[in-house]
Amino acid sequence: MPTYTEAQMRTDLENEIKLAAPLSVVFLWWALGGDENQWPAKLISSLDGDRVHGYVISRSRTFAKRQNPGCVRRFFVYQIRGLRFYETGDRTLNSDLTYNAELDAICTRFNVKTNLAQSLRRIAEDSELDFSVDLRMYGGQLLHRSVGEITIEQC
């Protein structure tokens, strides 16, 4: 089986997110810096009314499992952090429902491995993509915030 580079894996993660959340912007790297409080000004989506709506993909951990003396399986843990503008609404239409539906759509993209790019098909056992979600103040504006995690075997 081929080994995929980090760049290939991140690009394929970006493509899956863009397919599920077409109005968002996606950054492949920690291009925004480590201070999440600065991110809203940079995660502005021109496709979504110039509002905060985007995701950042970052590798948060690497680990390996030795199969035998000559074989080490390497795994990358990716965090996918998202921010989206907050809007009030009613029980049937509000930004909480919209954002959660978008996160569900992103997770659904990973449900059937054969539909994924080759570099993403090796999702580690018991490591399906999931998100924690909350609201947070950034520079005086309330935003939906999510942190997702998925582990993919590189080789």
FITIVEX-708226 format. One record per residue (C-alpha): residue in three letters; x negated, y negated, z negated. Coordinates in nm, 2 decimals, always signed. Layout:
# FITIVEX-708226
REC   mimar     east    north       up
REC     Ala        X        Y        Z
...
***
This chain:
# FITIVEX-708226
REC   mimar     east    north       up
REC     Met    +0.00    +0.00    +0.00
REC     Pro    -0.13    -0.35    +0.08
REC     Thr    -0.24    -0.60    -0.18
REC     Tyr    -0.08    -0.94    -0.15
REC     Thr    -0.25    -1.27    -0.24
REC     Glu    -0.12    -1.50    -0.50
REC     Ala    -0.04    -1.76    -0.23
REC     Gln    +0.17    -1.50    -0.04
REC     Met    +0.37    -1.41    -0.35
REC     Arg    +0.43    -1.77    -0.45
REC     Thr    +0.54    -1.86    -0.09
REC     Asp    +0.78    -1.57    -0.09
REC     Leu    +0.92    -1.67    -0.43
REC     Glu    +0.96    -2.03    -0.30
REC     Asn    +1.15    -1.90    +0.01
REC     Glu    +1.39    -1.69    -0.20
REC     Ile    +1.47    -1.99    -0.43
REC     Lys    +1.52    -2.22    -0.13
REC     Leu    +1.76    -1.97    +0.02
REC     Ala    +1.97    -1.95    -0.30
REC     Ala    +1.94    -2.32    -0.39
REC     Pro    +1.91    -2.50    -0.05
REC     Leu    +1.96    -2.85    -0.20
REC     Ser    +1.67    -2.82    -0.44
REC     Val    +1.30    -2.90    -0.40
REC     Val    +1.05    -2.63    -0.49
REC     Phe    +0.69    -2.67    -0.60
REC     Leu    +0.46    -2.37    -0.56
REC     Trp    +0.20    -2.47    -0.82
REC     Trp    +0.16    -2.68    -1.13
REC     Ala    +0.14    -2.97    -0.89
REC     Leu    +0.34    -3.17    -1.13
REC     Gly    +0.10    -3.14    -1.42
REC     Gly    +0.16    -2.98    -1.76
REC     Asp    +0.38    -3.26    -1.91
REC     Glu    +0.73    -3.15    -1.83
REC     Asn    +0.86    -3.49    -1.94
REC     Gln    +0.71    -3.64    -1.62
REC     Trp    +0.87    -3.38    -1.39
REC     Pro    +1.21    -3.55    -1.34
REC     Ala    +1.06    -3.83    -1.15
REC     Lys    +0.89    -3.59    -0.91
REC     Leu    +1.17    -3.33    -0.87
REC     Ile    +1.39    -3.57    -0.68
REC     Ser    +1.58    -3.39    -0.40
REC     Ser    +1.66    -3.60    -0.09
REC     Leu    +1.90    -3.32    +0.01
REC     Asp    +2.10    -3.37    -0.31
REC     Gly    +2.16    -3.74    -0.32
REC     Asp    +1.81    -3.83    -0.44
REC     Arg    +1.89    -3.68    -0.78
REC     Val    +1.68    -3.45    -1.00
REC     His    +1.72    -3.10    -0.87
REC     Gly    +1.42    -2.87    -0.83
REC     Tyr    +1.21    -2.58    -0.94
REC     Val    +0.84    -2.52    -1.02
REC     Ile    +0.68    -2.17    -0.98
REC     Ser    +0.38    -2.10    -1.21
REC     Arg    +0.20    -1.79    -1.30
REC     Ser    +0.21    -1.77    -1.67
REC     Arg    +0.03    -1.44    -1.74
REC     Thr    -0.17    -1.16    -1.58
REC     Phe    -0.21    -0.81    -1.72
REC     Ala    -0.32    -0.47    -1.59
REC     Lys    -0.25    -0.11    -1.66
REC     Arg    -0.52    +0.16    -1.59
REC     Gln    -0.37    +0.45    -1.39
REC     Asn    -0.69    +0.65    -1.38
REC     Pro    -1.07    +0.58    -1.39
REC     Gly    -1.06    +0.43    -1.04
REC     Cys    -0.72    +0.26    -1.03
REC     Val    -0.60    -0.05    -1.22
REC     Arg    -0.25    -0.18    -1.15
REC     Arg    -0.24    -0.56    -1.17
REC     Phe    +0.07    -0.75    -1.27
REC     Phe    +0.15    -1.12    -1.24
REC     Val    +0.42    -1.28    -1.46
REC     Tyr    +0.58    -1.59    -1.30
REC     Gln    +0.78    -1.86    -1.47
REC     Ile    +1.03    -2.04    -1.26
REC     Arg    +1.13    -2.37    -1.43
REC     Gly    +1.42    -2.57    -1.31
REC     Leu    +1.57    -2.91    -1.37
REC     Arg    +1.90    -3.04    -1.24
REC     Phe    +2.10    -3.35    -1.29
REC     Tyr    +2.39    -3.35    -1.54
REC     Glu    +2.74    -3.46    -1.46
REC     Thr    +3.05    -3.44    -1.66
REC     Gly    +3.36    -3.28    -1.52
REC     Asp    +3.65    -3.06    -1.62
REC     Arg    +3.68    -2.69    -1.70
REC     Thr    +3.68    -2.59    -1.33
REC     Leu    +3.42    -2.83    -1.19
REC     Asn    +3.11    -2.96    -1.38
REC     Ser    +2.74    -2.95    -1.35
REC     Asp    +2.71    -2.67    -1.61
REC     Leu    +2.92    -2.44    -1.39
REC     Thr    +2.74    -2.55    -1.07
REC     Tyr    +2.39    -2.50    -1.22
REC     Asn    +2.47    -2.16    -1.37
REC     Ala    +2.62    -2.05    -1.03
REC     Glu    +2.29    -2.16    -0.86
REC     Leu    +2.08    -1.96    -1.11
REC     Asp    +2.31    -1.66    -1.06
REC     Ala    +2.25    -1.69    -0.69
REC     Ile    +1.87    -1.70    -0.73
REC     Cys    +1.89    -1.39    -0.95
REC     Thr    +2.11    -1.21    -0.70
REC     Arg    +1.85    -1.26    -0.43
REC     Phe    +1.63    -1.03    -0.63
REC     Asn    +1.89    -0.76    -0.69
REC     Val    +1.81    -0.55    -0.38
REC     Lys    +1.44    -0.51    -0.34
REC     Thr    +1.46    -0.40    +0.02
REC     Asn    +1.60    -0.74    +0.11
REC     Leu    +1.29    -0.91    -0.03
REC     Ala    +0.96    -1.00    +0.14
REC     Gln    +0.71    -0.71    +0.10
REC     Ser    +0.50    -0.91    -0.15
REC     Leu    +0.80    -0.93    -0.39
REC     Arg    +0.93    -0.57    -0.37
REC     Arg    +0.71    -0.45    -0.66
REC     Ile    +0.91    -0.60    -0.94
REC     Ala    +0.79    -0.44    -1.26
REC     Glu    +1.02    -0.20    -1.44
REC     Asp    +1.24    -0.37    -1.69
REC     Ser    +1.14    -0.71    -1.55
REC     Glu    +1.44    -0.84    -1.35
REC     Leu    +1.45    -1.21    -1.30
REC     Asp    +1.64    -1.39    -1.58
REC     Phe    +1.68    -1.74    -1.70
REC     Ser    +1.73    -1.92    -2.03
REC     Val    +1.93    -2.24    -1.99
REC     Asp    +1.98    -2.55    -2.20
REC     Leu    +2.03    -2.93    -2.18
REC     Arg    +1.74    -3.17    -2.26
REC     Met    +1.68    -3.54    -2.26
REC     Tyr    +1.41    -3.66    -2.03
REC     Gly    +1.34    -4.04    -2.03
REC     Gly    +1.69    -4.12    -2.15
REC     Gln    +1.87    -3.89    -1.90
REC     Leu    +2.03    -3.56    -1.98
REC     Leu    +1.93    -3.28    -1.75
REC     His    +2.00    -2.91    -1.72
REC     Arg    +1.68    -2.72    -1.78
REC     Ser    +1.61    -2.35    -1.71
REC     Val    +1.31    -2.12    -1.75
REC     Gly    +1.31    -1.79    -1.57
REC     Glu    +1.06    -1.51    -1.57
REC     Ile    +0.98    -1.22    -1.34
REC     Thr    +0.69    -0.98    -1.33
REC     Ile    +0.56    -0.85    -1.00
REC     Glu    +0.29    -0.59    -0.94
REC     Gln    +0.02    -0.73    -0.71
REC     Cys    -0.11    -0.39    -0.59
***
